[in-house]
Structure formats: C-alpha cells, structure tokens
C-alpha cells in the first residue's frame, strides 16, 4: 500500500512533509524525483559531524539518498517508541527500544553501561545520554582487549611472546590499535610465520643438497661474472693477438679524469677493469697480481673453494679448473638463487629459530589466540557504538531528513543546516549565508543562481572562514569590495566580515526601476567632477602665473614693448580687460533663443494632450525604466538557491526558486520607528522644560537634509 504522503508548495515545487515515524520509515517509497537534495557533504554544515559520519556508510565524505533511507530503516528495527525521536530528545530510554534481537542487545548494553557508571535503575525508568556512553567508550579503548583485532606489543604478558611480537612489529611494521598503541594483527602474524617457515625450509634444503659446499658456492657466486669475463677476454686474445691490448685495460688517458679525485677499490672505474692482465691462454691469478678491487674476493675463492674442492694450494686458476669448480657447486648455486628475500629473511635463520623456538607453529597459535581474544570483545564494543549511533539519530535524524528531503526548516524559517549564520552589513541582516571552501571554484557555479551574492572573508581571533551571502532586499549602491560588516555564526560568535567579491544581479523590480536614473545621476556627477577638476587645474595654473608676476614686479623690463610673449603684458603694467566679442554674444543669444523655442514648442504640445498627460508621463518613464525592469523581472523569475548549494557540494534535485517574498524574508531591513521626532524638535522640547508628564517617550531620528 502506498504511503499517504502530504505535500506543501515551496520553491516552485511540491515538497513532501515529514512529521511522523511512518514518514521516515517509508522514505524508500517517496519518488526520488520529488526529493530536494540527493546528496550532501558531511562537512561545512551546521550539524553534528559525528552523526553525519555515522550515516556516511562508505566513508567518502558525502551522504546520499540510499544511505539516508538505510539509516531510517536501521533505526526502525531498534526503536518502538518514536516520540522521543520526533521531539529530538538527547537521552535514550530503555523503554523506547524494540523487542527485537537488535533492540534487546542495545538494552543489555545500556543497562551494563549504567551499572558500570554507578547509575543502575529499573529498566522501565532508565535512560542514557552521550556523556555516559562516551565515558564507557574511553574505558573500553584503554582496555587490553578492545575488539579491534589488534594486540599491542606491551599487552603480551609472556616475555617470549612479547619479544616475538616486537620482532614482528619491527620487521613488518606496527599498526595502531583503537587506543593508539602500536601492536600487531592476524595479517602480520600470519605473514611473519609464513616467511619464517619459507626461510627455514630453504635452509633445510641447503643442508641436504649442499653437503658442506655452501661457503664454496657463495665464493664462486661472488666472482662468477668477473671470472667468466676474464677467461672470455683471454680466449679473444688467443683468437687475435692484436686485440689483447684493447681488451686488457682502459687506456691511461681515460683514467686521468679519475686521477685527480679520491680513489676507492669499491669505485666503479676500478671494479670495471679486468680481474687480471689479459693474455692469450693466461691463468687467473689469485694473489697480489689480481686487480686490487677484486683481490679479496679472489682470495676467498682460493680459500673456500679451490683448496677444499680441487685439493691443491694454487696461486692461479686455469680455465679448465674453473669449469670443474663450477660443476661441483652448480646444485648449491641453484639453491642460493632460491634464497628468500624480505625483512623477515634478513633476520637470518638463527635469529628466527631463537625467536620462534623449536615449535614455531605453537608460537603462531599463541599469538593468534591473543588476537582472537581481542576480537571476542568486538560485539560488546559494537553494541556500545550502536547505542551511541541510535542516540545521535534519535536527536538528529528528523532534522536531517527535513533538511535533505524537503528543506522544511529552510522554507519555514527555522534555519537550514546549510545556513552558516547572519551577515549584518549596510543596514540589513542577510540570513542566507553559506560556508564556502574555495571561492574561486564556487563563484562560477553559484553565479548561475541569478542572485546578488557577496563573498565575505570572516576573521575571528586566529580563525578564518569564507561565506557567501545572498542579498535579496534593499539597494546595492553601497555594497562593494572592501566594505566591512559583522557576521554571527549559528553559535552566536561574532566575526569581522569584509566583502572580497561581488556577483551583481537584480534584487527587485523596484530597484531596477530606479537604476537608470541613479546611473544618470552618477554619470552627471562624474562629468561635473571632471569639469570641476579641470577648471580647478586651470585656475591653479593661472594663479601660479599671477604669483610669478607679482614676485618679479620690481624687476626692470627689457624693452618698451606693450606686451610680452604670447600676449602677456610686461611686469609692472596693469592687465587690460578682455574685450567681449560681439559676434560671440550674438551666437549665444541665437542658441538660447532656439533652445527656448524648442522647449516652448514641446511644452505646448505636452499641454495640448490634456487628460492624456499622465499617460504621456508614464510612457516616458516606461521608455526609460522599462528595459531594466524587464531584465530584472526575467532574472528574478530564474533566481534560485540550487546553484549556490551545488557549488558547495550538494546534489540539488530541485530548482529551489527564491521568490521575491522568500527573498525579502531572508534579507531583513529595519522597520520604520513609529512616533519618531526630529532631533531639533526634541532639543527644543528639552530646552522648554522636557516632555509633559505622562507623555510617551519618542524615538529620535536625524533631521532630513
């Protein structure tokens, strides 16, 4: 049966009303095309972040519609009394829990927690709050076994097991448990013993196959490539004696570049030289005649391989003996190639045997038993965490659903979760302010909202945040970058706010009506200011010239000329008055006459309209203000909140139109004060002896200019 949903009209669409437990339990039945939002971020909201993290099942920092539906059904399986949830109560009563397996487990954990806190009470009267739960959680985290499957190294009581656990942590890395202590888990234990078993098996195989030839094989393996290189060069020299010098060593000129630096027998240039001087049919010397960089390795070959296996004490090795030596240690060399690698193998078989003892599988079983004992506490921890989750959801779930599915809190003026606070600026309070993480990325999308947006940088002590406020009432004549205001967050803290960016859009049709005239006045003021500045500059120049003449009035003139350069009278002579050009005066008179004739004609035509004069005036006004009003009306019809929230990480599924009425409620201006008197009247009343007895006091307003 379809759930009987109720709807209300807001934001240009029908929104589902969520008031009952059935509404929450049947969210799955509500067509998601009717949801206002389909996803929201878990940060940047005026909402408890812990609650949001518990709802965010996949831990990706976003809550989607399926996660909200799932958490509503999760609560439905554990609560039988939904009235505390609908009231948003912050204490969970045992009597509210359902008589299901999940509900009974939570009731048992609730009673256990209250008992441990010394607040045991009858089941029908007991309730629990976040303080008791958080206190219990802190104790569980500090316990030896806290249910996370990680055993701290220090928690192993047996010294042998503790040393083994420390070796595992050192070799494979420790992992922090719920209390922050370094420890080991099942994965590390299994990996350590598996690698240790591989090392011990490899070592046992070598003991069987090498039969005392391990040292000889290692000595052969250490110089194998270099000895092969030496005999290959000697064979090439036997083939062509002319190439012996080239194959023997690097040219002296090529070594000069290394002669000026510090030389080492381990350096690349020396180790790259042949193991010994190359000649046709030459034997490999194993004494001081060999390359110094390889002398120690060749001496080890003689002591550990040539003497024990070939049975003679020789200072050189011919190629035939080298081949025989390789054949004898071939199986052991193959075994060496299979040597395991890694941090566990690096410990060596002796150290591994000392750590794990004669029975490594028994040691493995002991450590895994400790992990299993730790995991056995997980159900108790899970029940306590579920108790915390249920309590937080009882307090916050209805509010989140109303701010996710239908935005009831926003449309009914209760303050939505995305509203960061109130911005007071330019004689108004902007209540639609949204937290912004990156204004540069936010603005291009938010600009599609067709709303007037003011991005403000807010500072309080050492904290800084950025908000964007929607200005939807009043005028914007004095909203500009750099304007200061005051921002109050939802907790009542005040922040210094400064406008850093403005996205201009019409606020109202009335503002658009006056916009052309304000622009005209502004242009006239700018032109007058320019003319005044130019005139002032000209007058300053003339005053400078006159000051110069006055300063040099006592100096004799050069020639008895009547005028100086450029028509300037000589110093000391009075300046004759400028003659008025009769033609100019006539031209000015003609112009004024023409203008007056035109004005009189227009006025006469206007008077002839009679009763049509108001319509003519209205037509003139509409021709001036009509285009801007039409543009404003079109943009106001498209103004919406959706792009602003989309830019903040929401997935808005609705237009969320900001009508003129809704916009006026989001940006408030001060109301006129009744019975306000002008300041001169108040002063005159005070001078005459004050207001009469019993007269109501009146507010004061500044005199109009």
HELIX and SHEET records of a PDB file:
HELIX    1   1 UNK A   21  UNK A   25  1                                   5    
HELIX    2   2 UNK A   27  UNK A   29  5                                   3    
HELIX    3   3 UNK A   32  UNK A   34  5                                   3    
HELIX    4   4 UNK A   49  UNK A   55  1                                   7    
HELIX    5   5 UNK A   65  UNK A   76  1                                  12    
HELIX    6   6 UNK A   83  UNK A   87  1                                   5    
HELIX    7   7 UNK A   94  UNK A   96  5                                   3    
HELIX    8   8 UNK A  101  UNK A  116  1                                  16    
HELIX    9   9 UNK A  130  UNK A  142  1                                  13    
HELIX   10  10 UNK A  153  UNK A  155  5                                   3    
HELIX   11  11 UNK A  159  UNK A  172  1                                  14    
HELIX   12  12 UNK A  186  UNK A  209  1                                  24    
HELIX   13  13 UNK A  214  UNK A  239  1                                  26    
HELIX   14  14 UNK A  241  UNK A  243  5                                   3    
HELIX   15  15 UNK A  244  UNK A  248  1                                   5    
HELIX   16  16 UNK A  252  UNK A  259  1                                   8    
HELIX   17  17 UNK A  268  UNK A  271  1                                   4    
HELIX   18  18 UNK A  292  UNK A  294  5                                   3    
HELIX   19  19 UNK A  295  UNK A  301  1                                   7    
HELIX   20  20 UNK A  302  UNK A  310  3                                   9    
HELIX   21  21 UNK A  319  UNK A  328  1                                  10    
HELIX   22  22 UNK A  330  UNK A  337  1                                   8    
HELIX   23  23 UNK A  345  UNK A  347  5                                   3    
HELIX   24  24 UNK A  349  UNK A  356  1                                   8    
HELIX   25  25 UNK A  360  UNK A  375  1                                  16    
HELIX   26  26 UNK A  378  UNK A  401  1                                  24    
HELIX   27  27 UNK A  402  UNK A  406  3                                   5    
HELIX   28  28 UNK A  408  UNK A  411  1                                   4    
HELIX   29  29 UNK A  439  UNK A  446  1                                   8    
HELIX   30  30 UNK A  447  UNK A  449  5                                   3    
HELIX   31  31 UNK A  509  UNK A  551  1                                  43    
HELIX   32  32 UNK A  565  UNK A  567  5                                   3    
HELIX   33  33 UNK A  582  UNK A  608  1                                  27    
HELIX   34  34 UNK A  610  UNK A  612  5                                   3    
HELIX   35  35 UNK A  613  UNK A  638  1                                  26    
HELIX   36  36 UNK A  642  UNK A  647  1                                   6    
HELIX   37  37 UNK A  660  UNK A  666  1                                   7    
HELIX   38  38 UNK A  679  UNK A  687  1                                   9    
SHEET    1   A 2 UNK A   7  UNK A  10  0                                        
SHEET    2   A 2 UNK A  13  UNK A  16 -1                                        
SHEET    1   B 3 UNK A  62  UNK A  64  0                                        
SHEET    2   B 3 UNK A  37  UNK A  41 -1                                        
SHEET    3   B 3 UNK A 651  UNK A 652 -1                                        
SHEET    1   C 2 UNK A  91  UNK A  93  0                                        
SHEET    2   C 2 UNK A 127  UNK A 129 -1                                        
SHEET    1   D 3 UNK A 150  UNK A 152  0                                        
SHEET    2   D 3 UNK A 182  UNK A 185 -1                                        
SHEET    3   D 3 UNK A 175  UNK A 176 -1                                        
SHEET    1   E 2 UNK A 284  UNK A 285  0                                        
SHEET    2   E 2 UNK A 316  UNK A 317 -1                                        
SHEET    1   F 7 UNK A 667  UNK A 669  0                                        
SHEET    2   F 7 UNK A 428  UNK A 436 -1                                        
SHEET    3   F 7 UNK A 419  UNK A 425 -1                                        
SHEET    4   F 7 UNK A 484  UNK A 489 -1                                        
SHEET    5   F 7 UNK A 494  UNK A 503 -1                                        
SHEET    6   F 7 UNK A 452  UNK A 460 -1                                        
SHEET    7   F 7 UNK A 463  UNK A 471 -1                                        
SHEET    1   G 2 UNK A 677  UNK A 678  0                                        
SHEET    2   G 2 UNK A 700  UNK A 701  1                                        
END                                                                             
